[in-house]
Amino acid sequence: MWVGFLTNNINVDSDLTRQREYILKGDAHTDPSYGCPPHKRPLSFYMRMGVVNLDKPAGPTSHEVTAWVRDMLELPRAGHSGSLDPRVTGVLPIMLGKATKAVSALRLSAKEYICLMRLHENVPEERVRKVCDEFTGPIYQTPPVVSAVKRAVRIRNIYSLDVLEVEDNLVLFRVRCEAGTYIRKLCHDIGLVVGCGAHMQQLRRVGTGPFDESSLVTLHDLKDAFVFWQENGDEEHLRRIIRPMEEALVNLPHITIRDSAVSAICHGAALTVPGIVGFDSDIQKKGDVAVFSLKGEIVALAKASMDSSEILNLSSGIAAITERVIMNDDVYPSRWNTKRMQRT
């Protein structure tokens, strides 16, 4: 019954995206002469601003798989959204080319797993479910001895832990958790509380941020699509498998800016209120935000200096501090320089 269950397509509700309201602050139009919607980028540029939701196979490390994707697509760099142990499978979004500048935003997003835990003795199902319920919410966790971080006690949030099935000493559960949660350590700790010990038998990641199993592709899918494009010039399959990097940022609060503000942001300027056309309702002061053009292109990642209500009610002031510029600085004209030159 349990053998190979993690290779099957399990129906999991893994919507980890946030619900929010979009607020319009003013009217604006965009000049079609500059930039372009993410889906319409030329393919060579499209790949360098893309993300692949890869189904990581068991065996290789996340770094190895990422390097294979980079070399397969003949790109200078690529980065993954959070390591999976070699024997763990599932959702591994890989950012391509310039999209790697935003990989940190995806790494911090919530994660979702399906886990098969083996208890070291048979335990009544009622007891198992009761103990698992106790692990919902903030928990203290010390990373395992073999881990990529310093071994120090830290708090991690378990958003939900649902026991799906119990058979003898095997427990199948689904867990949604904060980034940086070690599931094998979670299994160990549950075993301690149950009183018999436990360890992680199998693990599959089924969600990270906005990505889930519905859009997964394999290494073979990616290779076939790339070769098909090289040999036949057909872009359709590659564009379907590689998604614009903007799709990886949907969990971040959005700010949309005027064409006239884009170049200034690309040169590192702070974003002021007059340059804003619209924004999400859940922006918090000192929180991370994604700055977009009117065409839906990611311009930069920034740190909010105002919350949503302040942006709505104020007509001036700095709304966000630019932290990481993603768009090239020559995509939109430097209108801020032009105006300054005209005044002089």
VENWO-V313030 format. One line per field, one symbol per residue. ss: DSSP state (A for helix, B for strand, O for the rest). phi: phi as a letter, one per 40 degrees, with the letter a starting at -180 (. if undefined). psi: psi as a letter, one per 20 degrees, with the letter a starting at -180 (. if undefined). Layout:
ss=???
phi=???
psi=???
This chain:
ss=OOOOAAAOOOOOOOOOOOOOOBBBOOOOOOOOOOOOOAAAOOAAAAAOOBBBBBBBOOOOOAAAAAAAAAAAOOOOOBBBOOOOOOOOBBBBBBBBAAAAAAAAAAAOOOBBBBBBBBBOOOOOAAAAAAAAAOOOBBBBBBOOOOOOOOOOBBBBBBBBBBBBBBBOOBBBBBBBBOOOOOAAAAAAAAAAAAOOOBBBBBBBBBBBOOBBAAAOBOAAAAAAAAAAAAAAOOOAAAAAABBBAAAAAOOOBBBBBOAAAAAAAAOOOOBBAAABBBBBOOOOOOOBBBBBOOOOOBBBBBBBOOOAAAAAAOOOOBBBBBBBBOOOOOOOOOAAAAAAAAAO
phi=.ccgcccccccbcbcbcccabcbcbacabbcccbgaddcbcddccdccbbabcccccchccccccccccdcccfbcaaaccicbddccbhcbcbcbfccccbccccccccbbbbbbbbccacbdddcccccccccchcbcabdcdcacbccacacbcbcaabccabbfbbbbbbbbacdgcccccccdcccccchbgaaccaabcbaafccaccbcbcdcdccccccccccbgccdccccccbdcdccbcccdbbbbcdccccccccgccccddcccaaccbcbdgccbbbbcccgccbababcbbccccccccbahccabcbacbcccbcbcccccccccccc
psi=gipjhiirnpopnlnjqqprpppphrqqqqoiiqaqqhijqqghhghikrppnpnprpfrrhhggghggghgjlqhrqqrjpqpqgiqrbonppppciiihjhhhhhirqqpqpqopoqirpqphggghgghhijpapqpppqrgnrjrpnqprpqpohqooohqpodjpppqppprqqjpohhhggghghghhiiqrrpgqpppiqocipaihjqqrhggggghghhghhijoigghhhgpqqhhhijhiqpqpprqhiiggghhjjqqprghipgrrqikpqpjrqqppqrijjppgrqrppiqrghghgiqirrphqpphopgqqijgqqmhhhghghhh.
